[in-house]
Amino acid sequence: MRPVGRAGSDGSRMPMPVVFPSFAKINLSLEVIGRRPDGYHELRTVFQTIDLCDWLEIDITDEPAISLTCDEPTLACDERNLVVRAARGLQAATGVRQGARLHLRKRIPMQAGLGGGSSNAAVTLLALQRLWGVALPVAACQRAAAALGADVPFFLTGGTALGLGRGDDITPLPEVHLPVIVVVNPGLAIPTGLVFQRLNAGLTDAETVRKLAACLPSRVDWLATGNDLEATVFDAFPLVREVRDRLFALGAQVARMSGSGSTVFGLFGDAQAGEAARQACLNAGWQAWLVSSVSREVYAERLKGTMTGLAW
């Protein structure tokens, strides 16, 4: 898609911003198998995109500069931001001479286990290839995404997927349809690195991890698996456990922390029960959303973008 342009004050054609959704994810399950030789942890996780999203507005420019603004004042908009790093990395990889002005409207809580920053980076890679008229080979795009962060490769395709390694080795799974999901964030920002530093499980040695990784199944029973980071987070941040327990008390069939927290999601049998739970969590002073899962097909369709001012 190329912006069609709008009239400037001097009658010239100005580029029309294009808006892209940047969806959040939940981890339906997350297993920590052990420590890897590179210092990271060997994971097995099932990702699922949900329709809670940020919005990324992009104006392409003839000048090569990359700039980012955001409606969240605490978010860095310089080289520390994955959006900026993704855009400049794509420029370097493709040799494109155009630039971009990007504006991020944040709706996904930060440091909350929902992958907001990773999603923003992946959408930047995908959107700018389209708007700049360039294309990275699939493998190169995946490598670029993995270099930005462990969750970024998942957001190149979305849907339901198995993540191995650091979580960046992605295998699509049969789609899981979860129509009634309540996502709750109690307002805590929990850095992922802090959680893994505190992790005090009897983790497997690196050689055993290497052998296990070679024979990991391509499917996992996420309903029975859980999240291995919960005990560590619950010990350090009891409020996250309180949210989980409250969702169970409100009738959730499954209630589980997403990623390294602090967000917890609950699965409910019908929309009425889900909405009642959402209201109860709002009354407790927490952020809460009633959301649905987003399939790979819908994900790809939505990431085509839309001109500013047009409805989806």
Secondary structure, DSSP 8 states (H G I E B T S, - for coil): -----EE-TTS-EE---EEEEEEEEEEEEEEEEEE-TTSSEEEEEEEEEEEEEEEEEEEEESS--EEEEES-TTS--STTSHHHHHHHHHHHHHT---EEEEEEE--S-TTSSS-HHHHHHHHHHHHHHHHHT----HHHHHHHHHHH-TTGGGGGT-SEEEEEETTTEEEE--------EEEEE-S----HHHHHHH--S--B-HHHHHHHHHT--S---HHHH-BTTHHHHHHH-HHHHHHHHHHHHTT-SEEEE-TTSS-EEEE-SSHHHHHHHHHHHHHTT-EEEEE-B--HHHHHHHTT-EETT---
